[in-house]
């Protein structure tokens, strides 16, 4: 048995049964092993940033890691942006990167790079295999690292000769360590704050704390104490709709965030970080909360929140309180497209259990208030700020759901151009993804950022933010990738196309002119 065979068999034994790949010469023995050993679902992405983004979306829905297969340091470099996003989303990924044979590295061949150094910028665990006999055990450690709560990128660097050399040994799956225990003192402290602070306290949620089981406990705490509840702006995955809390996020805009948080004297962090601005802005602080506010950590991101929240409910003797109905489902909008109209139409038409991959950027910042009464669904956000994750995350999420749930990708046009190759994979895999490209022919978010930092753009600067010369034809681009597509200029047209797409098993793209 060569090393590659032991790698594939070890991955399967550890429960990793999906591989998102864009391989090269150094990985050919691994590719051959994937062909020769049944059980691994192999998904080709036409660019590495699509591969890594798919693995991120897969984990968020399947709640278990897939593996990637990337080609040497340059291939890893192509996938770094969405690995950065995955790291921020705390997604578990076994990131396998082929590399030069160990004895070939000293010759400094053209693709030789500091693969280890690149991997460390986005990974919580990095290891380079050096012996075929050890590769199976290395893979088992990588899966354990990727699966450790709440999830992390585990990069396994695979020199070519470690794949092809004989002597591979299949390793058994390793036990995944339990999350660190919750500090009883932290529970006592937060209970005291909630008893005394009332509406001056904010419970700030992220990670698993924004999933439905945790929301049920947080709702009881809020009703018993009067505390406010928000989700962290960078929360990557919220469970929303009927039966869930009508959660809003801390605003993106610095001034709006400062205003929202100004009244709170205590901020209780449940899997969340203290809120800070995405960027520095002249004349504004880096932090969004008042200097006088006290921060209280109930759980760190690597701690499972349910146990702590239940203990807090018990400490406060918070009575049972069902999350109230969010009200009637909205009706679809009519007329010219608006952010509010699109949000209402999505809420009116989405199937039960849908998944929304939201990279609408500035256009979608007001979507939440209009979608609380939608059927129960999962809403996935760009967690790390590196644009180009909406399409790959939607693709991976559809695979993570076993093609059983409709995925709606709300996608800004500028960031869509970073990873439009995702459409080809959607067509090849026949995935139930409806992509709504929001075509305003510009990088609208950067126009807003110009104002935020106090810069004064002229004609040359504005040309660098304009996508309309020449215009990008998304219907033709989608068709060239094998995805059926149509253009809509009104909400009635958009609604008709959405409904039609939901009735078919494969992908569909709507170019919405906004």
C-alpha positions in Angstrom: 0.0 0.0 0.0 1.4 3.4 -0.9 1.0 6.5 1.1 -1.8 7.9 -0.9 -3.9 4.8 -0.4 -3.4 5.0 3.4 -4.4 8.6 3.3 -7.7 8.1 1.5 -8.5 5.1 3.7 -7.7 7.0 6.9 -9.8 9.9 5.9 -12.8 7.7 5.2 -12.3 5.9 8.5 -12.4 9.2 10.2 -15.7 10.2 8.5 -14.3 12.5 5.8 -16.1 11.4 2.7 -16.1 14.6 0.5 -13.1 16.0 -1.3 -13.1 19.4 -3.0 -10.2 19.4 -5.4 -8.1 21.2 -8.0 -5.1 18.9 -8.3 -1.8 19.0 -10.1 1.1 16.8 -10.9 2.3 16.4 -7.3 -1.1 15.1 -6.3 -1.6 12.5 -9.1 -1.0 9.4 -6.8 -3.6 10.9 -4.4 -6.0 11.4 -7.3 -5.4 7.8 -8.4 -6.2 6.6 -4.9 -9.4 8.6 -4.8 -10.4 6.7 -8.0 -9.3 3.3 -6.8 -10.9 3.4 -3.3 -14.7 3.8 -3.2 -16.5 6.1 -0.8 -15.1 9.5 -1.4 -17.3 12.1 -3.2 -14.9 14.1 -5.3 -15.9 17.6 -6.4 -13.9 19.5 -8.9 -13.5 23.3 -8.6 -12.0 25.2 -11.5 -10.1 27.6 -9.2 -8.6 27.0 -5.8 -10.6 29.8 -4.1 -13.7 28.0 -5.2 -12.4 24.8 -3.7 -11.6 26.3 -0.3 -14.9 28.3 -0.3 -16.9 25.1 -1.0 -15.2 23.3 1.9 -16.2 26.2 4.1 -19.9 26.1 3.0 -19.9 22.3 3.4 -18.8 22.4 7.0 -21.3 25.1 8.0 -24.2 22.9 6.9 -22.9 19.3 7.3 -21.1 20.2 10.6 -18.2 17.9 9.7 -15.0 18.6 7.7 -14.4 17.8 4.1 -10.9 17.7 2.7 -9.5 19.9 0.0 -6.8 19.0 -2.5 -4.6 21.9 -3.7 -1.5 22.0 -5.9 1.7 23.2 -4.2 2.3 26.6 -2.7 0.8 28.6 -5.6 -2.4 26.6 -5.6 -2.7 27.2 -1.9 -2.1 30.9 -2.5 -5.0 30.9 -4.9 -7.2 29.5 -2.2 -6.0 31.7 0.7 -8.8 34.3 0.6 -11.5 31.8 1.3 -9.4 29.9 3.8 -9.1 33.2 5.6 -12.9 33.4 5.5 -13.2 29.8 6.7 -10.8 30.6 9.6 -12.9 33.6 10.6 -16.1 31.4 10.3 -14.4 28.7 12.4 -15.1 26.1 9.8 -13.4 22.7 10.0 -11.4 21.8 6.9 -8.8 19.2 6.3 -6.7 21.3 3.8 -4.4 18.9 1.9 -1.7 20.7 -0.2 0.5 18.7 -2.5 4.2 19.7 -2.6 7.5 18.9 -4.2 9.0 15.6 -3.4 11.2 15.9 -0.3 14.4 15.2 -2.3 13.4 17.6 -5.1 12.9 20.7 -2.9 16.6 21.6 -2.7 16.7 22.1 -6.5 14.3 25.0 -6.3 12.0 23.9 -9.1 9.6 26.6 -10.5 6.6 25.6 -8.2 8.7 25.4 -5.1 7.4 27.8 -2.4 7.2 28.2 1.4 4.0 26.2 1.5 4.3 25.7 5.3 4.6 29.5 5.8 1.6 30.2 3.5 -0.5 27.6 5.3 0.2 29.0 8.8 -1.5 32.3 7.9 -4.9 30.6 7.7 -4.6 27.4 9.7 -4.9 26.4 13.3 -2.9 23.3 12.7 -0.1 22.7 10.1 2.0 19.6 9.5 4.2 18.4 6.6 4.3 14.6 6.1 7.7 13.1 5.5 7.2 9.3 5.5 4.6 7.2 3.8 4.4 5.0 6.9 3.4 8.0 9.0 1.0 9.6 6.5 -2.1 7.7 7.8 -1.4 8.9 11.4 -0.8 12.4 10.1 -4.1 12.4 8.4 -5.9 11.2 11.5 -4.4 14.1 13.5 -5.5 16.5 10.8 -9.1 15.3 11.0 -9.0 15.5 14.8 -7.7 19.1 14.6 -10.3 20.2 12.0 -13.1 18.6 14.0 -12.1 20.2 17.3 -14.9 22.6 18.4 -15.8 24.9 16.9 -13.7 23.9 13.9 -10.5 25.1 12.3 -8.4 24.8 9.2 -6.0 21.9 9.5 -3.4 22.0 6.7 -1.6 18.7 5.8 1.3 19.3 3.4 1.9 16.2 1.2 5.2 15.9 -0.7 4.7 13.8 -3.9 7.0 11.0 -2.8 5.2 10.5 0.4 2.1 9.7 -1.7 3.8 7.3 -4.1 6.2 5.5 -1.7 5.1 2.1 -0.5 4.7 1.4 3.2 1.5 3.3 4.0 -0.4 2.3 7.1 -4.1 3.1 7.7 -4.7 4.9 11.0 -7.8 4.7 13.1 -9.8 7.8 13.8 -8.6 9.7 16.8 -10.9 10.9 19.6 -11.8 14.6 19.3 -11.1 16.5 22.5 -14.1 17.9 24.4 -14.4 21.7 24.4 -12.9 23.4 27.5 -15.2 23.4 30.5 -17.2 26.5 31.3 -15.9 28.6 34.2 -18.4 28.5 37.1 -17.2 31.9 38.2 -18.1 33.3 34.8 -21.6 32.0 35.2 -22.0 33.5 38.7 -20.6 36.9 37.5 -22.9 37.0 34.4 -25.9 36.0 36.5 -25.2 38.9 38.9 -24.9 41.3 36.0 -28.2 40.2 34.5 -30.0 40.5 37.9 -28.7 44.0 38.4 -28.2 45.7 35.0 -31.5 44.9 33.3 -31.8 46.8 30.0 -28.3 48.2 30.4 -26.9 44.8 29.6 -26.4 43.3 26.1 -26.0 39.6 25.4 -23.8 39.4 22.3 -23.9 36.1 20.4 -21.8 34.3 17.9 -20.8 30.8 16.8 -23.1 28.0 18.1 -24.8 30.6 20.3 -26.9 31.8 17.3 -28.2 28.3 16.5 -31.8 27.5 17.5 -31.1 25.4 20.7 -29.0 28.3 22.2 -31.6 30.9 21.1 -34.3 29.2 23.1 -32.2 29.6 26.3 -31.1 33.1 25.4 -34.7 34.1 24.9 -35.6 32.9 28.4 -32.6 34.9 29.8 -33.7 38.1 28.0 -37.3 37.8 29.2 -36.2 37.2 32.8 -33.6 40.0 33.0 -34.7 42.6 30.4 -31.3 42.4 28.7 -31.0 43.1 25.0 -29.7 40.5 22.6 -27.7 41.0 19.3 -25.6 38.8 17.1 -22.0 39.7 16.3 -21.7 41.3 12.9 -19.1 38.6 12.0 -21.4 35.7 12.9 -21.0 33.4 10.0 -24.1 31.2 10.3 -27.5 32.2 11.9 -30.5 30.0 12.2 -33.5 32.3 11.5 -37.1 32.5 10.6 -40.2 31.2 12.3 -39.5 29.6 15.7 -36.2 31.5 16.1 -35.4 34.8 17.7 -35.8 37.9 15.5 -32.1 38.6 16.0 -30.4 41.6 14.5 -26.6 42.0 14.1 -24.4 44.8 15.3 -24.4 47.2 12.4 -21.5 47.2 9.9 -21.3 51.0 9.7 -19.0 52.4 12.5 -21.2 55.3 13.5 -24.4 53.2 13.4 -22.7 50.5 15.6 -21.4 53.1 18.1 -24.9 54.5 18.4 -26.5 51.1 18.8 -24.1 50.1 21.6 -23.9 53.4 23.3 -26.6 52.7 26.0 -25.1 49.4 27.2 -23.1 49.4 30.5 -22.4 45.6 30.3 -21.7 43.4 27.3 -21.9 39.7 27.9 -19.9 37.8 25.2 -21.3 34.3 24.3 -18.9 33.0 21.7 -18.4 36.5 20.5 -15.5 39.0 20.4 -15.7 42.6 21.7 -17.2 44.6 18.8 -14.6 46.6 16.8 -14.7 48.3 13.4 -13.9 46.5 10.2 -11.4 49.3 9.5 -10.0 52.4 11.2 -11.8 55.7 10.3 -10.4 59.2 10.9 -11.8 60.7 14.1 -13.5 57.5 15.3 -12.4 54.9 17.8 -11.5 51.4 16.9 -14.0 49.9 19.4 -17.7 50.2 18.9 -18.8 50.0 22.5 -18.5 52.8 25.2 -15.2 53.0 27.1 -17.2 52.8 30.3 -18.8 49.5 29.3 -17.7 46.3 31.1 -17.1 43.2 29.1 -18.0 39.8 30.6 -17.0 36.6 28.9 -19.6 33.8 29.4 -18.0 31.5 26.8 -15.0 31.9 24.5 -15.4 30.8 20.9 -13.8 27.5 21.6 -16.2 26.7 24.4 -19.6 25.1 23.7 -22.3 27.6 24.8 -25.3 25.4 25.6 -24.0 24.2 28.9 -23.2 27.7 30.1 -26.5 29.1 28.9 -28.4 26.3 30.6 -26.5 27.0 33.9 -27.3 30.7 33.6 -31.0 29.9 33.0 -30.9 27.8 36.2 -29.0 30.4 38.2 -31.6 33.1 37.3 -34.5 30.6 37.6 -35.6 32.0 34.3 -39.1 30.6 33.6 -40.1 28.8 30.4 -40.8 31.3 27.6 -41.5 30.3 24.0 -40.0 32.5 21.3 -43.1 34.3 19.9 -44.3 33.9 16.4 -42.6 36.4 14.1 -45.9 37.4 12.5 -47.4 36.8 9.1 -45.1 35.8 6.3 -44.5 38.9 4.1 -45.9 39.2 0.6 -43.7 39.6 -2.4 -42.8 43.1 -3.6 -43.8 44.7 -6.8 -42.2 47.4 -9.0 -38.6 48.3 -9.3 -36.1 46.3 -7.3 -35.2 47.7 -3.8 -33.3 46.0 -0.9 -36.5 45.9 1.1 -38.5 44.5 -1.8 -36.0 41.8 -2.5 -35.8 40.8 1.2 -39.6 40.5 1.4 -39.8 38.5 -1.8 -37.2 36.1 -0.7 -39.0 35.7 2.6 -42.3 35.2 0.8 -41.1 32.5 -1.6 -38.3 30.6 0.1 -39.0 26.9 0.8 -39.0 25.6 4.4 -35.4 24.7 5.4 -33.8 26.9 2.7 -30.2 28.0 3.0 -29.2 31.6 2.2 -25.6 32.3 1.2 -25.5 36.1 1.5 -22.7 38.1 -0.2 -25.0 41.0 -1.1 -22.5 43.3 0.6 -23.9 46.9 1.0 -27.3 46.1 -0.8 -28.3 43.5 1.8 -27.5 45.3 5.1 -31.2 45.9 5.7 -32.5 42.4 4.7 -33.0 41.1 8.3 -36.0 43.1 9.5 -38.0 41.9 6.4 -37.1 38.2 6.7 -37.7 37.4 10.3 -41.1 35.9 9.4 -39.8 33.6 6.7 -39.9 29.9 7.2 -37.2 28.4 9.3 -33.9 28.6 7.4 -30.1 29.0 7.7 -28.4 32.3 6.8 -24.7 32.2 5.9 -22.6 35.3 6.0 -19.1 36.4 4.7 -17.2 36.1 8.0 -13.7 37.2 7.1 -14.4 40.1 4.7 -12.4 38.7 1.8 -15.0 39.0 -1.0 -15.7 36.1 -3.4 -17.1 33.5 -0.9 -20.9 33.7 -1.7 -20.9 31.5 -4.7 -18.5 28.8 -3.4 -20.1 28.8 0.0 -23.5 28.3 -1.6 -22.1 25.4 -3.7 -20.5 23.7 -0.7 -23.6 24.2 1.4 -25.8 22.5 -1.2 -23.5 19.5 -1.1 -23.3 19.6 2.7 -27.1 19.3 2.7 -27.1 16.3 0.4 -28.8 18.3 -2.4 -32.0 18.1 -0.2 -32.3 21.8 0.5 -32.7 24.8 -1.8 -29.8 27.2 -1.5 -30.4 30.9 -2.4 -27.3 32.9 -3.1 -27.8 36.6 -2.7 -24.8 37.8 -4.6 -23.2 41.2 -5.4 -22.0 41.4 -8.9 -18.5 42.7 -8.2 -17.6 40.0 -5.7 -19.3 37.3 -7.9 -16.5 37.9 -10.5 -14.0 36.6 -8.0 -15.4 33.0 -8.0 -17.9 32.7 -10.8 -16.4 29.3 -11.7 -18.6 28.0 -8.9 -21.4 28.0 -11.4 -19.7 25.3 -13.5 -19.4 23.0 -10.4 -23.1 23.7 -9.6 -24.0 22.6 -13.2 -21.8 19.5 -13.1 -23.1 18.4 -9.7 -26.7 19.5 -10.5 -27.0 21.4 -7.3 -30.3 23.1 -6.2 -28.8 26.6 -6.0 -30.7 29.7 -7.1 -28.2 32.6 -7.6 -29.5 36.1 -7.6 -26.8 38.4 -8.9 -27.4 42.0 -7.8 -26.2 43.9 -10.8 -25.5 47.6 -10.2 -22.3 47.5 -12.3 -20.1 49.0 -9.6 -18.3 48.3 -6.4 -20.9 50.1 -4.4 -19.5 49.3 -1.0 -16.2 51.1 -1.9 -18.1 54.2 -2.8 -19.5 54.2 0.7 -16.0 53.5 2.2 -14.6 56.5 0.3 -17.0 58.7 2.4 -16.3 56.8 5.5 -12.5 57.4 5.4 -12.9 61.0 4.3 -11.3 60.6 0.9 -12.4 62.6 -2.1 -12.6 60.5 -5.3 -12.3 62.0 -8.7 -13.0 60.7 -12.2 -10.0 58.3 -12.3 -10.9 56.9 -8.8 -14.5 56.3 -9.8 -13.5 54.4 -12.9 -11.7 51.9 -10.6 -15.1 51.3 -8.9 -17.1 51.1 -12.1 -18.0 47.7 -13.7 -20.1 49.1 -16.5 -17.5 49.7 -19.3 -17.9 47.1 -20.8 -21.1 45.8 -19.1 -20.9 42.3 -17.6 -23.6 40.0 -19.1 -24.4 37.5 -16.3 -26.9 35.6 -18.4 -24.3 34.8 -21.0 -21.6 34.0 -18.3 -24.0 31.6 -16.6 -25.0 29.9 -19.9 -21.3 29.4 -20.7 -20.9 27.5 -17.4 -23.9 25.3 -18.1 -26.4 27.2 -15.8 -29.7 28.3 -17.1 -30.2 32.1 -16.5 -32.5 35.0 -17.1 -32.5 38.7 -16.5 -35.1 40.5 -14.3 -35.7 44.2 -14.0 -38.7 44.2 -11.7 -39.7 42.4 -8.5 -42.5 40.6 -10.4 -40.0 39.1 -12.9 -37.6 38.2 -10.1 -40.4 36.4 -8.1 -41.5 34.5 -11.2 -38.0 33.3 -11.9 -37.4 32.4 -8.2 -40.5 30.3 -8.1 -39.6 28.5 -11.3 -36.1 27.8 -10.1 -37.3 26.3 -6.8 -39.3 23.8 -8.8 -36.3 22.4 -10.7 -33.5 20.2 -9.2 -30.5 22.0 -10.7 -29.0 25.5 -10.6 -30.5 28.7 -11.9 -29.2 32.2 -12.1 -31.2 35.4 -12.0 -29.5 38.6 -13.0 -31.4 41.3 -11.1 -30.8 44.8 -12.4 -30.7 47.1 -9.5 
